[in-house]
Amino acid sequence: MRQTSYRKIKPFKAIRSNEHEVKNIADLPYDAYNREEAYEYVQQHPHSFLVVDRPDPFKFCKC
């Protein structure tokens, strides 16, 4: 019989942004932007979650 090993998930402290930062982090879905729009948006909002969702335009950004 095969034995399955499970990883134990440990609780961790959440990181929460203040109200002012949230509007700079939260975004529309990645597919709402074409590559050029995403590039422009990421230049103006380097902490945007769009950097994670759609990293291709960000790698060319000098933010």
Kinemage of the C-alpha trace (Angstrom):
@kinemage 1
@onewidth
@group {chain A} dominant
@subgroup {mainchain}
@vectorlist {calphas} color= white
{ca met a 1} P 0.000 0.000 0.000
{ca arg a 2} L 1.326 3.423 -0.983
{ca gln a 3} L 1.791 5.901 1.811
{ca thr a 4} L 0.849 9.520 1.092
{ca ser a 5} L 2.685 12.284 2.861
{ca tyr a 6} L 0.883 15.536 3.380
{ca arg a 7} L 2.470 18.883 4.070
{ca lys a 8} L 1.321 20.613 7.182
{ca ile a 9} L -0.125 24.051 6.516
{ca lys a 10} L 0.853 26.493 9.215
{ca pro a 11} L -1.003 29.729 9.926
{ca phe a 12} L 0.751 32.955 9.035
{ca lys a 13} L 0.156 36.621 9.670
{ca ala a 14} L -1.657 38.357 6.834
{ca ile a 15} L -0.231 41.453 5.219
{ca arg a 16} L -2.847 44.120 4.783
{ca ser a 17} L -2.470 47.370 2.911
{ca asn a 18} L -3.868 50.596 4.221
{ca glu a 19} L -6.828 52.166 2.409
{ca his a 20} L -4.635 54.577 0.438
{ca glu a 21} L -2.426 51.788 -0.951
{ca val a 22} L -5.275 49.486 -1.937
{ca lys a 23} L -6.320 51.650 -4.879
{ca asn a 24} L -2.754 51.407 -6.227
{ca ile a 25} L -2.570 47.630 -5.854
{ca ala a 26} L -5.979 46.287 -6.876
{ca asp a 27} L -6.663 46.186 -10.608
{ca leu a 28} L -8.894 45.012 -13.375
{ca pro a 29} L -8.315 41.444 -14.586
{ca tyr a 30} L -5.123 41.002 -16.619
{ca asp a 31} L -7.062 40.220 -19.807
{ca ala a 32} L -8.792 43.628 -19.667
{ca tyr a 33} L -5.498 45.231 -20.787
{ca asn a 34} L -3.655 44.707 -24.033
{ca arg a 35} L 0.148 44.678 -23.844
{ca glu a 36} L 0.542 48.406 -24.530
{ca glu a 37} L -2.142 49.402 -22.002
{ca ala a 38} L -0.602 47.124 -19.383
{ca tyr a 39} L 2.834 48.655 -20.010
{ca glu a 40} L 1.485 52.194 -19.590
{ca tyr a 41} L -0.459 51.283 -16.469
{ca val a 42} L 2.476 49.502 -14.836
{ca gln a 43} L 4.745 52.494 -15.462
{ca gln a 44} L 2.355 54.664 -13.471
{ca his a 45} L 1.517 51.998 -10.844
{ca pro a 46} L 4.614 49.844 -10.158
{ca his a 47} L 3.033 48.233 -7.053
{ca ser a 48} L -0.015 47.099 -8.987
{ca phe a 49} L -1.014 43.440 -8.853
{ca leu a 50} L -0.992 43.607 -12.650
{ca val a 51} L 2.786 43.144 -12.350
{ca val a 52} L 2.087 39.653 -10.978
{ca asp a 53} L -0.897 38.859 -13.211
{ca arg a 54} L 0.735 39.975 -16.428
{ca pro a 55} L 4.497 40.324 -15.988
{ca asp a 56} L 5.373 40.595 -19.704
{ca pro a 57} L 4.992 44.413 -20.009
{ca phe a 58} L 6.601 44.999 -16.625
{ca lys a 59} L 9.949 43.473 -17.576
{ca phe a 60} L 10.467 46.314 -20.051
{ca cys a 61} L 9.343 49.012 -17.598
{ca lys a 62} L 11.986 51.182 -15.958
{ca cys a 63} L 9.794 51.992 -12.941
